[in-house]
Amino acid sequence: MTDDWSDVPPRLARLAADPQAGEVFGADEHGFVLEPPLSEAELAELEGQLRLELPAEYRSFLLTAGRGGAGPAYGLFPLRRTGPGWRWEGDGADLTDLDTLGQPFAHTEAFNPADDLPPQPDEDDFDSPEALEAAEDAYQELYDSAVYTDAHSVGLLYLCHLGCALREALVVSGPARGQMWADDRAEGGGLRPLLDEDGTPLGFARWYRRWLDSCPTPVTR
């Protein structure tokens, strides 16, 4: 299923011209401006590089709306050709591993990789500050290796950041393909599907349009 994005550029143009829209979170970063869409040839080149076809809603957005810019939070990571290939750019865009993007993201429900870790060191269990510090350092190393391993982001295409190292990503392969997920690991959470008001998982189109609909309606003069 694709989406008709023809209304998006004029809506963004009206927002860009409206001083009230500057109050929208992240608007000072993207200014309600989208970078130019990809051509069919450019998209074919990108998908050839990735060895996969992108989910239909995001694919049609790239072709008819833009390759990045205006969007939720601080905006969509722009897609750019760098040297011989393509990559997404932005704060956290490097979390996307282009080499493993086609491998399936295995999850369909929220999970926190920290849940399986032992309890953190308790000060009462140690007879010296040095012993406690050594235990805390060892625990942090264990935590980082379990929580921040690249294995948790296989099949995730990171599209935007919300600040404080919180990001949102599109699942491009696996059983949740086409869904938008939040990566809350920076705040001690895990990864979870983003849900609509009725509890159904958000696809790219609904995720984007829900943001656009939340922006103030420009005053017409």
C-alpha positions in Angstrom: 0.0 0.0 0.0 1.3 3.5 -0.9 0.2 6.9 0.3 -0.7 10.1 -1.5 1.7 12.8 -0.3 0.6 15.5 -2.7 -0.9 17.6 0.1 2.2 17.6 2.2 4.5 20.1 0.4 1.8 22.9 0.3 0.9 22.2 4.0 4.6 22.5 5.0 5.0 25.7 2.9 2.1 27.3 4.8 3.6 26.2 8.1 7.0 27.6 7.1 5.4 31.0 6.5 3.5 31.1 9.7 5.3 32.5 12.8 3.0 30.4 15.1 4.5 27.2 13.6 7.9 28.1 15.0 6.6 26.9 18.4 6.4 23.3 17.2 9.1 21.2 18.9 12.1 20.8 16.6 10.8 23.3 14.0 13.9 25.4 14.4 16.0 22.5 13.1 14.0 21.6 9.9 12.0 24.8 9.3 9.2 22.8 7.7 11.3 22.3 4.6 11.7 18.9 2.9 14.8 18.1 0.7 14.0 17.2 -2.9 12.5 13.7 -3.6 14.5 10.9 -5.0 14.2 10.0 -8.7 13.2 6.5 -9.6 16.8 5.9 -10.7 18.2 7.1 -7.4 15.8 5.0 -5.4 16.7 2.0 -7.5 20.4 2.7 -6.8 19.7 3.0 -3.1 17.7 -0.2 -2.9 20.4 -2.0 -4.9 23.0 -0.8 -2.4 20.8 -2.0 0.5 19.8 -5.2 -1.2 16.2 -4.7 -0.2 13.0 -2.8 -1.1 12.0 -0.2 1.4 8.5 -0.4 3.0 5.9 1.0 0.6 4.8 4.1 2.6 8.3 5.4 3.2 9.3 4.5 -0.4 6.5 6.6 -1.8 7.4 9.4 0.5 11.0 9.4 -0.8 9.7 9.5 -4.4 7.0 12.1 -4.2 7.5 14.2 -1.0 11.2 14.4 0.0 14.3 12.6 1.0 14.4 14.1 4.5 13.8 17.3 6.5 10.5 18.4 7.9 9.0 15.8 10.2 8.5 14.6 13.7 10.7 15.9 16.5 13.9 17.3 15.0 12.9 16.1 11.5 13.6 13.2 9.2 17.2 12.2 8.7 18.1 13.3 5.2 19.2 10.7 2.7 22.3 11.7 0.8 24.8 10.2 -1.7 28.2 10.2 -0.2 31.0 8.9 -2.4 30.0 5.7 -4.0 26.8 5.1 -2.0 23.9 6.4 0.0 23.5 7.0 3.7 21.2 8.8 6.2 22.7 11.7 8.1 21.8 13.1 11.5 22.2 12.7 15.2 21.8 8.9 15.6 21.5 8.1 11.9 24.7 6.1 12.3 22.8 3.6 14.5 21.5 2.2 11.2 23.8 -0.5 10.0 23.4 -0.5 6.2 25.2 -3.8 5.9 22.6 -5.6 8.1 19.5 -3.6 7.3 18.1 -6.5 5.2 18.4 -8.9 8.1 15.1 -9.4 10.0 14.3 -7.4 13.1 13.1 -10.3 15.2 10.7 -8.5 17.6 7.0 -7.7 17.5 6.5 -6.6 21.1 8.3 -4.2 23.3 11.5 -5.5 25.0 14.2 -4.2 27.2 17.6 -6.0 26.9 18.5 -4.8 30.5 15.7 -7.0 32.0 17.9 -10.1 31.9 20.8 -8.5 33.7 21.6 -9.2 37.3 20.8 -6.5 39.9 23.2 -3.6 40.2 25.9 -3.7 42.9 24.6 -2.9 46.3 26.8 -0.7 48.5 26.0 -2.9 51.5 27.6 -5.9 49.9 31.1 -4.4 49.7 33.6 -3.7 52.5 35.4 -0.8 50.8 34.7 2.0 48.3 37.3 0.6 46.0 35.6 -2.8 45.8 32.3 -1.1 45.2 33.7 1.1 42.4 35.3 -2.0 40.8 32.0 -3.8 40.9 30.1 -0.8 39.5 32.6 -0.5 36.6 32.3 -4.2 35.8 28.5 -3.9 35.9 28.5 -0.9 33.6 30.6 -2.8 31.1 28.2 -5.7 31.3 25.3 -3.4 30.9 26.7 -1.7 27.8 27.6 -4.9 26.1 24.1 -6.3 26.7 22.0 -3.2 26.0 23.9 -1.4 23.2 24.9 -4.4 21.1 24.3 -3.8 17.4 22.2 -7.0 17.3 19.2 -5.1 18.8 19.0 -2.7 15.8 19.4 -5.2 13.0 16.6 -4.4 10.5 15.9 -0.9 11.9 16.2 2.3 9.8 16.6 5.2 12.2 14.7 8.2 10.9 14.7 10.9 13.6 15.9 11.9 17.1 13.9 13.4 19.9 16.9 14.8 21.9 18.6 13.2 24.9 19.7 10.3 22.6 16.1 9.1 22.1 15.4 7.9 18.5 12.6 6.5 16.4 13.1 4.0 13.6 11.3 2.2 10.8 11.4 -1.6 10.7 12.4 -2.5 7.2 12.7 -6.3 7.5 11.2 -9.0 9.8 7.7 -9.6 11.1 7.2 -6.0 12.1 8.2 -4.6 8.7 6.6 -1.2 8.1 6.1 -0.3 11.7 7.7 2.6 13.5 9.5 1.8 16.8 11.0 3.9 19.6 14.5 3.3 20.9 14.5 4.4 24.6 17.7 2.7 25.7 19.3 6.1 26.5 16.8 6.5 29.4 17.0 3.0 30.6 14.0 1.8 28.6 14.1 -0.7 25.7 12.7 -0.7 22.2 8.9 -0.6 21.6 6.4 -0.2 18.8 4.8 3.2 18.5 1.1 2.8 18.8 -1.9 4.8 17.5 -4.7 5.9 19.8 -6.5 2.6 19.3 -3.4 0.6 20.2 -2.5 -0.5 16.6 1.1 -0.1 15.5 2.0 3.0 13.6 3.2 2.7 10.0 5.3 5.4 8.5 2.4 7.3 6.9 0.3 7.5 10.0 3.3 8.4 12.1 4.2 11.2 9.8 0.7 12.5 9.3 -0.1 12.4 13.0 2.8 14.8 13.5 1.7 17.0 10.6 -1.9 17.1 12.0 -0.6 18.1 15.4 1.0 21.2 14.0 -1.0 24.4 14.4 -3.2 25.3 11.5 -1.7 28.3 9.8 -3.8 31.5 10.0 -5.0 32.5 6.5 -5.0 36.1 5.6 
